[in-house]
Amino acid sequence: MKNILNFLSAVLMAVLLATVVSAALGVDFGVAMVGCILGSVALSFIPLPQGVASALVLKEMWEAELIRAFRANRSWNGRIPRKDQYVGNNAINLQEIGADPTVLINNTTYPIAVAQRTDDTTILALNKYDTTNTAIRRDELYALPYDKEGSVITQHKEVLLEKTGEHGLHILTPAGNTANTPVIATTGVDNGNSRRRMKSADLIALKQRLDNLKVPKEGRILVLCSDHVADLLLEDQSFQLRYNGNTEKGTIIGMFYGFEIFEDVYNPVFNASTAKVAFGAAAAPSTDRNASVCFYAPRAFQACGTTEMFFRDKSIDPENRQSVVGFQQYHIIAPMKTIGFGAIASAII
């Protein structure tokens, strides 16, 4: 009976893993299914130590769930194209296409010029994100009204999603104001804490800078920080009405001044010189101010590499009687070209 149950569990996991393998590697689902079933069937009849088989099943399930969660993200990063198929050995191979051809109108001069297009190849290593391990003692599980082990694993998944998003938004943010990466300072009134509020005019100024750079209209994403959302709610009644009436998950109001608007609480920080502060740097409340970020989605990318769950079941830890879990995720969000990427940083009074 034990072997039968192991067999059924293995086949169920094979279906799940075949789906993930087929999507990630582009392998035919039938081929992936056969391979996973053969491997799982063989595993089901191998005499493993107590707790190891269940740990393997749990590990495979949560690794697959973490991959699914990254691919199903519906916030601002859900608008960024995925490039998972170009990942190998936790690095991504990007091809940046060369100059566009010139378009001739009513041409009468022949022969037409011939130009060679030179493409650039860039190899980027994916960032490695590790969660610290969490231990769960057997004694803690008695009389609890909820599944603490499942809750801990879900918590690891959620913090990975948050941290990769926070880090990715920081990477997409330009270091400072340049001709190709506009960083606008807010021009509103003092909020009472030496910070100028954002005005609708600031959004219009950013839009104009992107128009001048010939950034296509479709695909402009603006991720507002909480400070600027509050400013616009106070200043712009149409923004307030659309904010309160929005029902689309992830966005605030959809399109506004040519941007698809999102909100996040983990926006980057700029200093008094409107320069981006390093990720994870210690806060300087007297000079640091939150910023909203804009980017042109088709010029950004995201990709997942290796996903691994590290798990030791309590049944194979007789000394401590505790389970230990941690995750490692290779992931990247970055720009391919930064032209049209920008920010609105709160000015200091």
Secondary structure by P-SEA (a helix, b strand, c coil): caaaaaaaaaaaaaaaaaaaaaaaccccaaaaaaaaaaaaaaaaacccccaaaaaaaaaaaaaaaaaaaaaaccccccccccccccccccbbbbbbbcbbbbbbccccccccbbbbbbbbbbbbbcbbbbccbbbbbccccccccccaaaaaaaaaaaaaaaaaaaaaaaaaccccccccbbbbbbbcccccccbbbbcaaaaaaaaaaaaaaccccccbbbbbcaaaaaaaaaccaaaaaaaaaccccccccccccccbbbbbcbbbbbccccccccccccccccccccbbbbbccccccccccbbbbbbbcccccccccbbbbbbbbbbbccccccccccbbbbbcc
